[in-house]
Amino acid sequence: MATVKLTVHAGPHNRINCPVSAVVETAESATTATLSAGDSKIPCQVTPVSGGLQVNFIIDNLEAGQTAEYELAIGKDSEDRGHGVEVTQGENEVSVSIGGQHFTTYCYGAELARPLLYPVIGPYGDPVTRRLATPADGREMDHHHHRSIWIAHGEVNGADNWSEGESHGRILHRDFESLESGPVLGRIVSNSDWVGMDGWTGPPGRNREILDQRAEWVVYNTPSSVRIMDLHLTLTARNMDVLFGDTKEGGLASIRVEETMEVKRDLGGKIENGIGGIDEDETWGKRAPWCHYSGPVNGNITGVAIMDHPDSFRHPTHWHVRNYGLMTANPFGHSYFYGDESRRGHHTLSQGESLVGIYRYYFHKGDATDGNIRERYHDFAHPPKVDQD
């Protein structure tokens, strides 16, 4: 049984509830490992990859400039067989719980225009995204196609895959590449087809498929005061060239917050972004590495940031964010955001090419200052470095 010493360097940032990942070279037969710091066992999750094992764990607290040392025992089975994050498949849904508490559910099926995550339970135990619009609501809801957390865009080879109006496009769930539970993280990897309504007849296989979507959702085992969920999105032009049109109606990473959080309700809601903008007038259409929404939910101020990774398409992205509760990463709607028809944001994927967006949803107590979002962004964009001996 081999033992590898791992040294984690915080770098210039304090690291709190910070996911860490590193690839350790091992023999091809190695599939298990345990992690320790001195006499303490550290929850660790490993995945065999080309050339070794990908090791995942979470740093509770490491101050800027400091290092932490760990020992990785390769080939040893963990004594802790419990799962910090449980991913459970049901009928047209996959439920995710953290430490036995429900966090969110990935929902799909023919009755939905596109897959979504709903509900999303925040740090105080309350849902933090707006309830879904249904005929049973008994009242009109604005923008009923804003469904909790979702992926969409309003002009894809002419198909409107944002709204749910007449002849809208759809994103049809095809299969799951992976459903993974574990002590450190849970993972949902889904494959879907973007189709236009001209030729949509029901299940996949008989549709005009415009795009192939691979969405990897990773949820981390953090304390209940913080919830971290990453989205690694790959869109591939499988059968034809695909034009993403210049429109504000879209978001590769989208959220509609709970109604009481909305800025327009004047109950304490607030929008902030990574360049210092406040509320819609200073954040809508602006480029920034992150955008943040906060407001009261059952009397408790709750915040959520969407962070845009430096490796994402057209980082830093523009933000379609509104005082009425919408926040989306939209890298395409330039003519709208700049108010200038000569500044076009459309993009064509040639057949076989892919577009990648990498985003983090960060849920926490308080506003962006309370959550120290400027610092937490670096956990995502510039994570700690890991040396191994």
Buried (B, 14 or more C-beta within 10 A) or exposed (E): EBEBEBBBBBBEBBBBBBBBBBBBEBEEEBEBBBBBBEEEEBBBBBBBEEEBBBBBBBBEEBEEEEEBEBBBBBBBEBEEEEBBBBBEEEEBBBBBBBBEEBBBBBBBEEEBBBBBBBBBBBBBEBBBBBBBBEEEEEEEBEBBBBBBBBBBBBBBBEBBBBBBEEEBBBBBBBEBEEBBBBBBBBBBBBBBBBBBBEEBEEEBEEBBBBBBBBBBBBBBBBEBBBBBBBBBBBBBBBEBEBBBBBBBBBBBBBBBBBBBBBBEBEEBBBBBBBBEBEBBEEBBBBBBBBBBBBBBBEEBBBBBBBBBBEEBBBBBBBBBBBBBBBBBBBBBBBBBBBEEEEEBBBBEBEEEEBBBBBBBBBBBBBBBEEBEBBBBBBBBBEBBEBEBE
